[in-house]
Amino acid sequence: MRYFTAGESHGPRLTAIIEGIPAGLPLTAEDINVELKRRQGGYGRGGRMKIESDQVEITSGVRHGKTIGSPITLNVTNRDFKNWNQIMAAEDVPDKIKLQRRLTKPRPGHADLVGGMKYAFDDLRNVLERSSARETTMRVAVGAVAKKLLHELEIEIGNHIVNFGGVNVSENLPEDLSVETINQTARENDLSIVDQEKADEIRAYIDQIKKAGDTIGGIVEVRIENVPAGLGSYVQFDRKLDGKIAAAVVSINAFKGAEFGLGFEAGKMRGSQVMDEIFWTKETGYTRKSDRLGGFEGGMTNGEQIIVRGVMKPIPTLYKPLMSVDTMTHEAYKASVERSDPTALPAAGVVMENVVATVLAQEICEKFNSDNFAELLSAMTAYRDRLKSY
């Protein structure tokens, strides 16, 4: 399973093409639209979310509610394009139009300057349009297809926020927090947090940040349950599944790190406090009473809950702009301001959840390579049965 995304932030549409989904997987536009709507929610979101109401159009690879094995094409129209149709036109336009909304003042923390240097652009909008987090719309759309596949395999996934700009909102949560609990709580509120007693404090904090013209980041946690042991491999570094997931997480706009289980805290502890002891009974097979390694050993899933966290930096676009330099004159200026929100953390959690789901679905499709979903399901069921008898 592989995919590509295309499209600019203010262009006519965003597109994704997915190849390798087996035929016979139940899939509708609504399965994808549910996830797109989640991405557009969250406390602290602003202007762009009021303009766009994302709806996917499936133009290939699905017929009568089921995948047919051919590439799946997903399109999402940018409703705001009507205000940008000349500025973002594919055909050549007069110079006076080219100068409209031209960007020569790169924003610190964005791809603007380095992208302009790399591709020799005199208008940094060429960078902004593709590097924008608007691209994550299609990462979520692809993830929705992946999540559908996982769900049909009885693998469930959820995300919640554990830290808002330095404020810990997970300190009272149990270590064995279930995906069901996450989806019944965090998914039903605009902060994506499990501990509802923290809600008023966090909303007030976000309001304070917005009033100050500043932004905050935070930490997202994704958990996945009922994943069989043995996905990924120890035999080559690039086949380790936790490595693939970590790479995918830090590929998300504004994400700067990833960790599993105890993560970086493990570096401060003794081995006896970190390793998950192994137990066996005839009824349960191999189990562990802890999950400090986040469901991975040797780059492979070990059958426990996958726990992965990603850290998102604050949104770099500030309404109190930082200093920058005009690329045409080299004079000092305050950076250009595009639309911005005080935080997009709840939405980023949805993106991370779908991105991680995509990597897991890719791994499953590789291990249980099948042309038909029924064959894939049968292969995974047989594999699970074999593990029980080991």
N, C-alpha and C positions, 0 to 999 in steps of 0.2 A: 504494500500500500504506500503510495506516495502522492504528494499534492503540490500544487503551485497556487499562489495568489497573485492577483494583478489589480491595478486601479489606483487612481490618485484620490486624495482626500476630497477635493472639490471637482473631480471629474464626473462624467455621466454615470458611472456605475463601478462597483467592485465585483471581481470575479474570482472564483476558485475552481480548479479542476482536480478531481480526485480519481486516481487510478488504483485498482487492486481490491476494491470492495467486492466480495463474492456476490454472485447472483442470488436472489431470493431473500435478501434482508428487507423486512418491512421498513418503509421510509416514506414520510410525507413532508410537505413544506412546513406543516405545523410543528413537527418534531424539531425543526431548525429554528423556526420563529420564536418558540418558547425560549431558547437560549439567547437569541438576539435581543429579545426584550429584557432578559435578565442583565445583559451587558449594558443596557442603556439606563438602568436604574441606579439607585444608591444615593444616599444623602451627600450633598455637596456637588452634584452634577448640575450643569448649567446650560448655556446657550445652544450648543450643537444638538443636545438631546431633545430640545424643544422643536428643533427644525426637522430632525430625522426621526422617522418611525420605521425602523428597518423591517422589511419583508423580503424573504428570499423567493426567487423564481428558479425552479429546477428545469433546465432546458435540455438535459440529456442524462442517460444512465439510469433513469427510473421510469417504470411504466406500470400503470394501474396499482400504484402503492408499493411496488417492490423493485429493488435494484435488479438490473439485468446484466451485470458483469462488465458493461462498457464504461468508459470514463463518465463520471458524474460531474456535470457543470452546474455551478451555483452562481446566481447573479443577485446583487443587491443594488437597487437604484439609489443614487444620491439625490434626494429631493432638492437640496440646496444648489444643484448644478444650474438651475435656471438663472441664478444670480451670477454665475461664473462662466456662462457658455461661450463668451468671446475670449475672456482671459485664459480659459483652459481649453480653447479650441484646438483640435488636432491639425487643422489647416492653418496656413500662414495668415496673419492679420496685420493691419497697419501698425507702424511703430508707436503711435499714440496709445493704442490699445495694449501693446506689449508693456508699456511703461506703467499701466494701471496695476496697482497692487504688486508692483515690483519690490522685491526684498533684497536689500543690500546691507542690512544691519543684522548680523547673525545673533541669535539668542544663546547666551551661555547655557550649556547643558543639553542643547539640541544638536542634531546632525548638521545644522545649517552650514557652518564655516568649513568643517572638514569635508563635507560632501561637495561643497562648491569648489574647494581646492582640488579634490580628487578628479572631478569631472569637468573642471575648467568652465563653470557656469558664471555668467555675469548677473544672473537672476537666481537668487537662492531659493526662490519659490519652487524651482525644479527639484530641489532636495526636500523641502518641507512637505510637498504634496505626497511623496511616497513614504517618507520616514515618519509621517504622522501616525499616531495611535489609531487613526481611523482604519488602518490596515488590519487591526485586530478583529474587526467585524468578520472578516473571512476566516481568521484563525478560529473564531468561535463557531462559525458555520460549519467548517470542516470538523471541529470537535464535536458538534452536535451529531453528525453522522457517526463518528467514532463512539460516542456515548450510547447511541442506539444499538450499535453492535455489542458493546459491553453489556448493556442492559439485557439483551436477548441471551447473553451468556451468563446471566445472573451475577454480574460484577457491578457493584454500585460505587459511586464516587460523589464527593461533596467537598465544599470549601467553606472556610470561615476565616474571619480576620482575628489575629491573635494580638496585634499591636498596632495602635493608631498613633503615628508620629511620636513614639516614645511612651505612650500610655498603654500598659499591659491590660488587656481585656480578657485574658485566658487563665489568670492565676487561680481561679476557683473551679476550673474544669477538671474532670477526672482524666487520668492518663489513658484509659481505655474508651475514650469518647467515640461513640459509634457514628457511622455515616448517617444512619436513620435519624439520630438526635440532631446532627448538624442540619440535615435537610428539613427537619420539622421546626427548627428554630432560626438558625442563621439565614436560611433561604426565604423566610417569611418576614424579614424586617429590612429596613433600608440601610442598615449598617453592616449586615452580614456577620453579626456577632451572636454567639450562643448565650452568653450571660446578659440577659435583658436588664439587669440591675445597673449595668454600665451605660445604658443607652443615652440617658439624659446628659450624663457627663460628657460623652463623646460628641453628641450633637452641639452642645455648648462650646466645646473645644473647637470644632470645625467652624462654627460661626465666628469665633474669636479670630481664627486664622484668616478667614475670608475678610473680615473687617480690617485686618492688618495688611491686606493685599499680599499675603504670603501663601505658601502651600505646604502640605505635609505628605509624607509617604507612610510606609508601615510594613507589616509582615503578614503574608497570607499563608494559611495552612490548608493543604489538600490531603484528604484521606480516601483510601480505596480499599474495599473489602471483597473477600471471596476470590482473590487472585491466586491461582495455583502456584505452587513452588516450581522453580526451575525455568522461569522466563528470563531471558538474558543468558549470558555465558561468561565463564571465567577464562576461556581459552585465548581470547584476544582482548586487548584493552578497549577496542572500539565496538565490542559486542556486549559490554557491560550495560545492563539496562538502566541502572541508576545514573551512569554517566550520560546516557542518551537523554534521560529525563532532566538532569541538571542542565545540560546544554540547551534543551528546549525552553526551560524556565528562564534562563538568562537571555534568551533570544527575544523575549517579550519586551516591548517598549518600556523603558524606565526600570526594568528589573536588573539588580546588580549582584545577586547571589542566590544560592540555593543550598539547602541542608536537609538531611534525612534523620528522623528519630531525634536523638539528643543533639545531633548536629555539632556545632562548634563547642557546645558545652562539654562534649566528650573529651576534648583536649585538656580539660581542667580536672578530669576525674581519673580514678584508678580503674584498671581493667576489670576488677571484680565488681565494679559499680556500673559497668557499661555493657558487658556481654549478656546475651539472652540465653539462659540455661535451657537445655533441651529435655523434654519429657516424652514418654510414649505410653499409651494405653491401647488396648484392642479396639475400644470404641472410638477414640479420637485420632489415633495414629500419632504422628509427631506434632508436638505443640511446644509453645514457650509461654511462660507465665509473665513475661515482660516483652516489650517491643521497643527497646532503646535504640536499636539499629534501624528502625523505620521500615522493617519488612524486607531488608536486603542483606545478603551475605555473599561475598565474592562476586558482586555484580549481578547476582541472580535474586529473584524473589524467593523468599523462604516460606511463603504460605501465610505469614502474618499480615496484619493490616499495613498497607503502604502509608507512610507518613512523610510528606515532603513539604518544606516551607520555602517560600521565595520572598526576598526583600525588594520592595519597590522604593526607589528614591522619590523625593518630592517632585511634583510636576515642575519642570524648569521654566515654564512661561509664567512670569510674575506680573501682576498689575502695578507693582512698584519695580520697574525694570532695573536690571543690573547693567553695569557699564559694558559696552562693546565697542567695536570699531567698524566704521563703514568700509566695506570692501572696495568701493569705487574711489573714495577720497582718502582713506586711511585716517580719517578724523575720528576722534572719540565721540560716541553718542550713547544714549541710553537705548538698550535693545528694543527691537520692534515687539509689539504686543499683538498676539493673535488671541482667539478665544481661550479662556482657561478656567479651571475649577480649583477650589482650595484643595480638593483631594478627589481622586478617582479610584480609591482603594477597593470599595465594594465591587466596582466594575472590573477592576484588575483581577480580583479573585475569581470572577466568572471566566475571564480570559485564561488564567492559569489553570483552572479546573479543566477547561476544554483542551488546552494545549497538552496537558499531561495525559488526558484521555486519548488524544490522538497518538501519542508515542506508544502507549500501552496497546492500543488497537493495532498499530503497525507491527508491534512485536508478536502479537497473537496471530495476525495474518501471515507473518513470516514462518512462525513455528508450525502452525496448523494449516499450511498452504492448501487452499481448496478453491475450486471454481464456484462451488455452490455453498450457501450458508448452512444448509442441513448437513453437508459433509463436514464442514468446519465444526459445527456443534457436536457431531458424532465423534470426531477426532479428539476434541477437548474432553468430552465425557469419558472416553476410553483412557485418556491420559490421566485424568483425575482418579479413575478407578485403579490404574496401575500404581499411582503414588500411594494410595491407601494400603496396598498390599506389600509395600516395600519394608 
